[in-house]
């Protein structure tokens, strides 16, 4: 099995309601995002996927989150924009592009700090 992973980042603010503690106050993170695809076979060029393509898809989605107040975005309306929900959102949006290109997206990992991360996969 081959696995390709790219890493990108974005900065955003949010607050998490009804969880207790400091996270209920407005705060921000420099999020790191890892996007992984995997397959048993390579294409005719000897690649699972061109890194540039996976990076471009990720950048297109992250552009809508970068330097934003996540609680005000339509995609997180009425819910806490937690790292878990960010990971799922990214997986679903990047996954749409990956499916069209017949590339199996396997996991999205979101780091909200250097020692705290969450992954989403099917």
TORBATI-308185 format. One record per atom (N, C-alpha, C): residue number from 1; residue in one letter; x negated, y, z negated. Coordinates in steps of 0.001 Angstrom, whole numbers, plus 500000, padded with zeros to 6 digits. Atoms other than C-alpha are relative to their C-alpha. Last residue first. Layout:
BEGIN
atom romar->NUM loke->a xx->X yy->Y zz->Z
...
This chain:
BEGIN
atom romar->122 loke->x xx->498817 yy->500867 zz->499917
atom romar->122 loke->x xx->514048 yy->506795 zz->493082
atom romar->122 loke->x xx->499642 yy->498589 zz->499645
atom romar->121 loke->x xx->500037 yy->500900 zz->498843
atom romar->121 loke->x xx->511309 yy->509089 zz->491886
atom romar->121 loke->x xx->501281 yy->499201 zz->500005
atom romar->120 loke->x xx->498710 yy->500481 zz->499529
atom romar->120 loke->x xx->510927 yy->512009 zz->489487
atom romar->120 loke->x xx->499775 yy->499133 zz->501222
atom romar->119 loke->x xx->499931 yy->500518 zz->498627
atom romar->119 loke->x xx->507826 yy->512755 zz->487442
atom romar->119 loke->x xx->501426 yy->499579 zz->500311
atom romar->118 loke->x xx->498857 yy->500881 zz->499784
atom romar->118 loke->x xx->507399 yy->514955 zz->484366
atom romar->118 loke->x xx->499953 yy->499558 zz->501462
atom romar->117 loke->x xx->499518 yy->500202 zz->498637
atom romar->117 loke->x xx->504309 yy->516677 zz->483042
atom romar->117 loke->x xx->501238 yy->499106 zz->499986
atom romar->116 loke->x xx->498578 yy->500362 zz->499991
atom romar->116 loke->x xx->502856 yy->518165 zz->479867
atom romar->116 loke->x xx->500496 yy->499910 zz->501440
atom romar->115 loke->x xx->499776 yy->501239 zz->500741
atom romar->115 loke->x xx->499135 yy->518419 zz->479045
atom romar->115 loke->x xx->501468 yy->499586 zz->499920
atom romar->114 loke->x xx->501041 yy->500986 zz->499719
atom romar->114 loke->x xx->497786 yy->520986 zz->481495
atom romar->114 loke->x xx->500208 yy->498687 zz->499261
atom romar->113 loke->x xx->501230 yy->499594 zz->500664
atom romar->113 loke->x xx->501079 yy->522861 zz->481392
atom romar->113 loke->x xx->498971 yy->498916 zz->500280
atom romar->112 loke->x xx->499698 yy->498657 zz->500480
atom romar->112 loke->x xx->504368 yy->522763 zz->483271
atom romar->112 loke->x xx->498857 yy->500548 zz->499155
atom romar->111 loke->x xx->500754 yy->499678 zz->501210
atom romar->111 loke->x xx->503164 yy->519864 zz->485411
atom romar->111 loke->x xx->500409 yy->501396 zz->499573
atom romar->110 loke->x xx->500081 yy->498583 zz->500331
atom romar->110 loke->x xx->505739 yy->518687 zz->487948
atom romar->110 loke->x xx->499281 yy->500131 zz->498657
atom romar->109 loke->x xx->500403 yy->499746 zz->501376
atom romar->109 loke->x xx->505413 yy->515274 zz->489552
atom romar->109 loke->x xx->499847 yy->501499 zz->499805
atom romar->108 loke->x xx->500389 yy->498611 zz->500205
atom romar->108 loke->x xx->507270 yy->514307 zz->492720
atom romar->108 loke->x xx->499710 yy->500154 zz->498513
atom romar->107 loke->x xx->499988 yy->499382 zz->501324
atom romar->107 loke->x xx->507389 yy->510661 zz->493705
atom romar->107 loke->x xx->499657 yy->501479 zz->500112
atom romar->106 loke->x xx->499900 yy->500922 zz->501133
atom romar->106 loke->x xx->507822 yy->508160 zz->496525
atom romar->106 loke->x xx->500128 yy->500683 zz->498651
atom romar->105 loke->x xx->500409 yy->499255 zz->501178
atom romar->105 loke->x xx->508503 yy->510074 zz->499748
atom romar->105 loke->x xx->500202 yy->499093 zz->498788
atom romar->104 loke->x xx->499376 yy->500317 zz->501291
atom romar->104 loke->x xx->508812 yy->507511 zz->502545
atom romar->104 loke->x xx->499391 yy->500781 zz->498826
atom romar->103 loke->x xx->501088 yy->500138 zz->500969
atom romar->103 loke->x xx->507865 yy->509188 zz->505847
atom romar->103 loke->x xx->500640 yy->499746 zz->498631
atom romar->102 loke->x xx->500171 yy->501424 zz->500303
atom romar->102 loke->x xx->510378 yy->508704 zz->508660
atom romar->102 loke->x xx->498766 yy->499734 zz->499133
atom romar->101 loke->x xx->501268 yy->500390 zz->499377
atom romar->101 loke->x xx->509940 yy->512320 zz->509845
atom romar->101 loke->x xx->499673 yy->498524 zz->499755
atom romar->100 loke->x xx->499904 yy->499657 zz->498584
atom romar->100 loke->x xx->513599 yy->513103 zz->509143
atom romar->100 loke->x xx->498751 yy->499571 zz->500759
atom romar->99 loke->x xx->499127 yy->500996 zz->499348
atom romar->99 loke->x xx->513257 yy->511234 zz->505864
atom romar->99 loke->x xx->500129 yy->500267 zz->501495
atom romar->98 loke->x xx->500748 yy->501247 zz->499852
atom romar->98 loke->x xx->510281 yy->513394 zz->504855
atom romar->98 loke->x xx->500834 yy->498933 zz->500710
atom romar->97 loke->x xx->500954 yy->499804 zz->498908
atom romar->97 loke->x xx->512171 yy->516638 zz->505482
atom romar->97 loke->x xx->499229 yy->498704 zz->500279
atom romar->96 loke->x xx->499205 yy->499807 zz->498776
atom romar->96 loke->x xx->515095 yy->515537 zz->503325
atom romar->96 loke->x xx->499073 yy->500124 zz->501206
atom romar->95 loke->x xx->499571 yy->501308 zz->499502
atom romar->95 loke->x xx->512637 yy->514200 zz->500721
atom romar->95 loke->x xx->500842 yy->500093 zz->501259
atom romar->94 loke->x xx->501130 yy->500468 zz->499194
atom romar->94 loke->x xx->511121 yy->517666 zz->500354
atom romar->94 loke->x xx->500343 yy->498650 zz->500610
atom romar->93 loke->x xx->500195 yy->499081 zz->498873
atom romar->93 loke->x xx->514523 yy->518925 zz->499243
atom romar->93 loke->x xx->498849 yy->499565 zz->500896
atom romar->92 loke->x xx->498874 yy->500046 zz->499059
atom romar->92 loke->x xx->515474 yy->515904 zz->497097
atom romar->92 loke->x xx->499756 yy->500888 zz->501214
atom romar->91 loke->x xx->499955 yy->501327 zz->499373
atom romar->91 loke->x xx->512079 yy->515491 zz->495437
atom romar->91 loke->x xx->501101 yy->499948 zz->501060
atom romar->90 loke->x xx->501079 yy->500067 zz->499008
atom romar->90 loke->x xx->511822 yy->519231 zz->494815
atom romar->90 loke->x xx->500009 yy->498669 zz->500735
atom romar->89 loke->x xx->499690 yy->499051 zz->498935
atom romar->89 loke->x xx->515210 yy->519353 zz->493091
atom romar->89 loke->x xx->498958 yy->499915 zz->501107
atom romar->88 loke->x xx->498958 yy->500624 zz->499177
atom romar->88 loke->x xx->514374 yy->516215 zz->491097
atom romar->88 loke->x xx->500374 yy->500899 zz->501175
atom romar->87 loke->x xx->500571 yy->501157 zz->499303
atom romar->87 loke->x xx->511083 yy->517684 zz->489872
atom romar->87 loke->x xx->501037 yy->499339 zz->500903
atom romar->86 loke->x xx->500840 yy->499467 zz->498925
atom romar->86 loke->x xx->512728 yy->521031 zz->489027
atom romar->86 loke->x xx->499417 yy->498851 zz->500814
atom romar->85 loke->x xx->499112 yy->499582 zz->498909
atom romar->85 loke->x xx->515424 yy->519207 zz->487075
atom romar->85 loke->x xx->499231 yy->500610 zz->501165
atom romar->84 loke->x xx->499342 yy->501186 zz->499449
atom romar->84 loke->x xx->512861 yy->517371 zz->484975
atom romar->84 loke->x xx->500888 yy->500366 zz->501178
atom romar->83 loke->x xx->500973 yy->500623 zz->499085
atom romar->83 loke->x xx->510788 yy->520531 zz->484539
atom romar->83 loke->x xx->500589 yy->498748 zz->500634
atom romar->82 loke->x xx->501088 yy->500718 zz->500666
atom romar->82 loke->x xx->513891 yy->522115 zz->483054
atom romar->82 loke->x xx->499029 yy->499443 zz->501030
atom romar->81 loke->x xx->500999 yy->500323 zz->498970
atom romar->81 loke->x xx->516054 yy->524616 zz->484924
atom romar->81 loke->x xx->498746 yy->499383 zz->499349
atom romar->80 loke->x xx->501358 yy->499648 zz->500393
atom romar->80 loke->x xx->518813 yy->524370 zz->482285
atom romar->80 loke->x xx->499040 yy->499623 zz->501121
atom romar->79 loke->x xx->500782 yy->501074 zz->500625
atom romar->79 loke->x xx->522152 yy->524169 zz->484018
atom romar->79 loke->x xx->498648 yy->500548 zz->499574
atom romar->78 loke->x xx->499236 yy->500769 zz->500973
atom romar->78 loke->x xx->525012 yy->526423 zz->485129
atom romar->78 loke->x xx->499240 yy->498867 zz->499339
atom romar->77 loke->x xx->498876 yy->499321 zz->500643
atom romar->77 loke->x xx->523280 yy->527648 zz->488274
atom romar->77 loke->x xx->500713 yy->499046 zz->499044
atom romar->76 loke->x xx->500001 yy->500340 zz->501426
atom romar->76 loke->x xx->520037 yy->525766 zz->488959
atom romar->76 loke->x xx->501137 yy->500682 zz->499239
atom romar->75 loke->x xx->500250 yy->501430 zz->500168
atom romar->75 loke->x xx->520192 yy->525605 zz->492788
atom romar->75 loke->x xx->499987 yy->499559 zz->498536
atom romar->74 loke->x xx->498786 yy->500782 zz->499738
atom romar->74 loke->x xx->521809 yy->529054 zz->492904
atom romar->74 loke->x xx->499789 yy->498513 zz->499722
atom romar->73 loke->x xx->499931 yy->500594 zz->498665
atom romar->73 loke->x xx->518759 yy->530677 zz->491339
atom romar->73 loke->x xx->501242 yy->499127 zz->500136
atom romar->72 loke->x xx->499130 yy->499216 zz->499113
atom romar->72 loke->x xx->519309 yy->532908 zz->488303
atom romar->72 loke->x xx->500137 yy->499405 zz->501395
atom romar->71 loke->x xx->498612 yy->500058 zz->500478
atom romar->71 loke->x xx->517970 yy->530451 zz->485713
atom romar->71 loke->x xx->500961 yy->500737 zz->500921
atom romar->70 loke->x xx->499326 yy->501213 zz->499537
atom romar->70 loke->x xx->514792 yy->530056 zz->487794
atom romar->70 loke->x xx->501464 yy->499922 zz->499567
atom romar->69 loke->x xx->499374 yy->500364 zz->501270
atom romar->69 loke->x xx->513594 yy->533634 zz->487329
atom romar->69 loke->x xx->500931 yy->498835 zz->500338
atom romar->68 loke->x xx->498558 yy->499802 zz->500187
atom romar->68 loke->x xx->511432 yy->533803 zz->490434
atom romar->68 loke->x xx->500371 yy->499688 zz->498558
atom romar->67 loke->x xx->499786 yy->498684 zz->500588
atom romar->67 loke->x xx->507725 yy->534253 zz->491094
atom romar->67 loke->x xx->501477 yy->500358 zz->499884
atom romar->66 loke->x xx->501175 yy->499275 zz->500466
atom romar->66 loke->x xx->507637 yy->531155 zz->493311
atom romar->66 loke->x xx->500339 yy->501427 zz->499572
atom romar->65 loke->x xx->500097 yy->500037 zz->501458
atom romar->65 loke->x xx->510898 yy->529215 zz->493496
atom romar->65 loke->x xx->498913 yy->500924 zz->499459
atom romar->64 loke->x xx->498737 yy->499556 zz->500582
atom romar->64 loke->x xx->512001 yy->529827 zz->497103
atom romar->64 loke->x xx->500007 yy->500020 zz->498480
atom romar->63 loke->x xx->499867 yy->498572 zz->499724
atom romar->63 loke->x xx->508406 yy->529621 zz->498351
atom romar->63 loke->x xx->501283 yy->500561 zz->499385
atom romar->62 loke->x xx->500529 yy->499250 zz->501140
atom romar->62 loke->x xx->508162 yy->526231 zz->496645
atom romar->62 loke->x xx->500119 yy->501499 zz->500195
atom romar->61 loke->x xx->499064 yy->500113 zz->501116
atom romar->61 loke->x xx->510465 yy->524711 zz->499275
atom romar->61 loke->x xx->499516 yy->500845 zz->498818
atom romar->60 loke->x xx->498711 yy->499442 zz->499584
atom romar->60 loke->x xx->508512 yy->525886 zz->502324
atom romar->60 loke->x xx->500999 yy->499987 zz->498848
atom romar->59 loke->x xx->500080 yy->498533 zz->500040
atom romar->59 loke->x xx->505200 yy->525230 zz->500561
atom romar->59 loke->x xx->501333 yy->500643 zz->500358
atom romar->58 loke->x xx->499994 yy->499610 zz->501410
atom romar->58 loke->x xx->506176 yy->521593 zz->499982
atom romar->58 loke->x xx->499955 yy->501512 zz->499862
atom romar->57 loke->x xx->498650 yy->500241 zz->500535
atom romar->57 loke->x xx->507081 yy->521019 zz->503615
atom romar->57 loke->x xx->500100 yy->500486 zz->498559
atom romar->56 loke->x xx->499092 yy->499010 zz->499407
atom romar->56 loke->x xx->503830 yy->522674 zz->504720
atom romar->56 loke->x xx->501416 yy->499835 zz->499473
atom romar->55 loke->x xx->500240 yy->498698 zz->500629
atom romar->55 loke->x xx->501712 yy->520638 zz->502286
atom romar->55 loke->x xx->500974 yy->501049 zz->500533
atom romar->54 loke->x xx->499450 yy->500115 zz->501351
atom romar->54 loke->x xx->503263 yy->517365 zz->503501
atom romar->54 loke->x xx->499819 yy->501320 zz->499233
atom romar->53 loke->x xx->498549 yy->500056 zz->499867
atom romar->53 loke->x xx->502548 yy->518402 zz->507089
atom romar->53 loke->x xx->500659 yy->499935 zz->498622
atom romar->52 loke->x xx->499499 yy->498659 zz->499667
atom romar->52 loke->x xx->498989 yy->519478 zz->506345
atom romar->52 loke->x xx->501512 yy->500028 zz->500093
atom romar->51 loke->x xx->499907 yy->499190 zz->501210
atom romar->51 loke->x xx->498219 yy->516195 zz->504588
atom romar->51 loke->x xx->500627 yy->501358 zz->500282
atom romar->50 loke->x xx->500989 yy->498930 zz->499990
atom romar->50 loke->x xx->498972 yy->514361 zz->507842
atom romar->50 loke->x xx->500210 yy->500840 zz->498735
atom romar->49 loke->x xx->499431 yy->498706 zz->499609
atom romar->49 loke->x xx->501055 yy->511329 zz->506994
atom romar->49 loke->x xx->498858 yy->501001 zz->499988
atom romar->48 loke->x xx->498662 yy->500178 zz->500551
atom romar->48 loke->x xx->500242 yy->507646 zz->506487
atom romar->48 loke->x xx->500827 yy->501220 zz->500384
atom romar->47 loke->x xx->499554 yy->499204 zz->501138
atom romar->47 loke->x xx->497354 yy->508171 zz->508853
atom romar->47 loke->x xx->501333 yy->499490 zz->499475
atom romar->46 loke->x xx->500667 yy->500500 zz->501188
atom romar->46 loke->x xx->495422 yy->505908 zz->511229
atom romar->46 loke->x xx->500348 yy->500770 zz->498742
atom romar->45 loke->x xx->501194 yy->499187 zz->500239
atom romar->45 loke->x xx->496377 yy->507903 zz->514334
atom romar->45 loke->x xx->499213 yy->499539 zz->498775
atom romar->44 loke->x xx->500980 yy->500275 zz->498946
atom romar->44 loke->x xx->498792 yy->505176 zz->515452
atom romar->44 loke->x xx->498700 yy->500790 zz->499839
atom romar->43 loke->x xx->499542 yy->499701 zz->498646
atom romar->43 loke->x xx->500642 yy->505428 zz->512128
atom romar->43 loke->x xx->498874 yy->499734 zz->501007
atom romar->42 loke->x xx->500394 yy->498674 zz->499529
atom romar->42 loke->x xx->499575 yy->503645 zz->508959
atom romar->42 loke->x xx->500551 yy->500232 zz->501402
atom romar->41 loke->x xx->500674 yy->499895 zz->498701
atom romar->41 loke->x xx->501268 yy->500684 zz->507306
atom romar->41 loke->x xx->499686 yy->501452 zz->500324
atom romar->40 loke->x xx->500910 yy->501125 zz->499777
atom romar->40 loke->x xx->502258 yy->499652 zz->503792
atom romar->40 loke->x xx->499160 yy->500170 zz->501253
atom romar->39 loke->x xx->499546 yy->500968 zz->498998
atom romar->39 loke->x xx->503783 yy->503008 zz->502916
atom romar->39 loke->x xx->498951 yy->498902 zz->500119
atom romar->38 loke->x xx->500692 yy->501288 zz->499950
atom romar->38 loke->x xx->503556 yy->505747 zz->500310
atom romar->38 loke->x xx->500615 yy->499109 zz->501074
atom romar->37 loke->x xx->499326 yy->500866 zz->499033
atom romar->37 loke->x xx->504381 yy->509435 zz->499890
atom romar->37 loke->x xx->499203 yy->498709 zz->500064
atom romar->36 loke->x xx->500605 yy->501247 zz->499519
atom romar->36 loke->x xx->503440 yy->511610 zz->496935
atom romar->36 loke->x xx->500906 yy->499278 zz->500978
atom romar->35 loke->x xx->499024 yy->500662 zz->499143
atom romar->35 loke->x xx->504114 yy->515242 zz->495986
atom romar->35 loke->x xx->499313 yy->498793 zz->500633
atom romar->34 loke->x xx->500607 yy->501069 zz->499201
atom romar->34 loke->x xx->502219 yy->516782 zz->493088
atom romar->34 loke->x xx->501111 yy->499289 zz->500755
atom romar->33 loke->x xx->499103 yy->500984 zz->499403
atom romar->33 loke->x xx->503431 yy->520127 zz->491727
atom romar->33 loke->x xx->499183 yy->499004 zz->500816
atom romar->32 loke->x xx->500746 yy->500769 zz->499003
atom romar->32 loke->x xx->501517 yy->522384 zz->489353
atom romar->32 loke->x xx->500940 yy->498904 zz->500480
atom romar->31 loke->x xx->499688 yy->501397 zz->499722
atom romar->31 loke->x xx->503625 yy->524960 zz->487514
atom romar->31 loke->x xx->499038 yy->499428 zz->501040
atom romar->30 loke->x xx->500686 yy->500198 zz->498737
atom romar->30 loke->x xx->502123 yy->528207 zz->486265
atom romar->30 loke->x xx->500122 yy->498511 zz->500291
atom romar->29 loke->x xx->500995 yy->501051 zz->499815
atom romar->29 loke->x xx->504725 yy->528641 zz->483587
atom romar->29 loke->x xx->499313 yy->500200 zz->501346
atom romar->28 loke->x xx->500387 yy->500426 zz->498664
atom romar->28 loke->x xx->506943 yy->531391 zz->482259
atom romar->28 loke->x xx->498950 yy->498918 zz->499980
atom romar->27 loke->x xx->501436 yy->500294 zz->499925
atom romar->27 loke->x xx->508914 yy->532407 zz->479220
atom romar->27 loke->x xx->499685 yy->499496 zz->501401
atom romar->26 loke->x xx->500557 yy->499857 zz->498654
atom romar->26 loke->x xx->512344 yy->533819 zz->478326
atom romar->26 loke->x xx->498488 yy->499762 zz->499953
atom romar->25 loke->x xx->500357 yy->498626 zz->499632
atom romar->25 loke->x xx->513300 yy->532557 zz->474893
atom romar->25 loke->x xx->499444 yy->499993 zz->501428
atom romar->24 loke->x xx->498736 yy->499311 zz->499784
atom romar->24 loke->x xx->515096 yy->529239 zz->474362
atom romar->24 loke->x xx->499788 yy->501470 zz->500332
atom romar->23 loke->x xx->499612 yy->500135 zz->498586
atom romar->23 loke->x xx->511721 yy->527583 zz->474914
atom romar->23 loke->x xx->501366 yy->500609 zz->500295
atom romar->22 loke->x xx->500446 yy->498877 zz->499184
atom romar->22 loke->x xx->510586 yy->528973 zz->471557
atom romar->22 loke->x xx->500461 yy->499923 zz->501453
atom romar->21 loke->x xx->501390 yy->499604 zz->499860
atom romar->21 loke->x xx->512559 yy->526500 zz->469507
atom romar->21 loke->x xx->499757 yy->501135 zz->500972
atom romar->20 loke->x xx->500721 yy->499603 zz->501196
atom romar->20 loke->x xx->515908 yy->524835 zz->469879
atom romar->20 loke->x xx->498582 yy->500425 zz->500319
atom romar->19 loke->x xx->500944 yy->501081 zz->500301
atom romar->19 loke->x xx->517313 yy->522921 zz->472864
atom romar->19 loke->x xx->499212 yy->500287 zz->498731
atom romar->18 loke->x xx->499507 yy->501029 zz->500920
atom romar->18 loke->x xx->520514 yy->524915 zz->473291
atom romar->18 loke->x xx->499050 yy->498834 zz->499785
atom romar->17 loke->x xx->498986 yy->499759 zz->501023
atom romar->17 loke->x xx->519446 yy->526950 zz->476309
atom romar->17 loke->x xx->500273 yy->498742 zz->499165
atom romar->16 loke->x xx->499229 yy->501234 zz->500156
atom romar->16 loke->x xx->516207 yy->526551 zz->478239
atom romar->16 loke->x xx->500948 yy->500170 zz->498817
atom romar->15 loke->x xx->499722 yy->500265 zz->501405
atom romar->15 loke->x xx->514619 yy->529742 zz->479505
atom romar->15 loke->x xx->500909 yy->498786 zz->499963
atom romar->14 loke->x xx->498714 yy->500606 zz->500314
atom romar->14 loke->x xx->512946 yy->530351 zz->482820
atom romar->14 loke->x xx->500210 yy->500054 zz->498498
atom romar->13 loke->x xx->499505 yy->499825 zz->501361
atom romar->13 loke->x xx->510058 yy->532097 zz->484512
atom romar->13 loke->x xx->501321 yy->499256 zz->499848
atom romar->12 loke->x xx->498589 yy->499635 zz->500166
atom romar->12 loke->x xx->508152 yy->531085 zz->487625
atom romar->12 loke->x xx->500324 yy->500138 zz->498519
atom romar->11 loke->x xx->499774 yy->499357 zz->501293
atom romar->11 loke->x xx->504682 yy->530524 zz->489029
atom romar->11 loke->x xx->501457 yy->500420 zz->499924
atom romar->10 loke->x xx->499154 yy->498813 zz->499945
atom romar->10 loke->x xx->503949 yy->528086 zz->491842
atom romar->10 loke->x xx->500166 yy->500530 zz->498583
atom romar->9 loke->x xx->499604 yy->499330 zz->501238
atom romar->9 loke->x xx->501418 yy->525373 zz->492533
atom romar->9 loke->x xx->500967 yy->501139 zz->500293
atom romar->8 loke->x xx->499743 yy->498580 zz->499756
atom romar->8 loke->x xx->500459 yy->522749 zz->495109
atom romar->8 loke->x xx->500407 yy->500636 zz->498673
atom romar->7 loke->x xx->499800 yy->499219 zz->501216
atom romar->7 loke->x xx->499002 yy->519237 zz->494993
atom romar->7 loke->x xx->500140 yy->501469 zz->500380
atom romar->6 loke->x xx->500494 yy->498632 zz->499877
atom romar->6 loke->x xx->499160 yy->516632 zz->497726
atom romar->6 loke->x xx->500349 yy->500733 zz->498713
atom romar->5 loke->x xx->499492 yy->499017 zz->500956
atom romar->5 loke->x xx->499436 yy->512890 zz->497288
atom romar->5 loke->x xx->499373 yy->501356 zz->500286
atom romar->4 loke->x xx->500546 yy->498673 zz->499743
atom romar->4 loke->x xx->499094 yy->510136 zz->499891
atom romar->4 loke->x xx->500642 yy->500945 zz->498993
atom romar->3 loke->x xx->499274 yy->498897 zz->500617
atom romar->3 loke->x xx->499688 yy->506510 zz->498912
atom romar->3 loke->x xx->499238 yy->501290 zz->500261
atom romar->2 loke->x xx->500687 yy->498721 zz->499938
atom romar->2 loke->x xx->498732 yy->503449 zz->500952
atom romar->2 loke->x xx->500868 yy->501039 zz->499294
atom romar->1 loke->x xx->499147 yy->498820 zz->500000
atom romar->1 loke->x xx->500000 yy->500000 zz->500000
atom romar->1 loke->x xx->499107 yy->501236 zz->500000
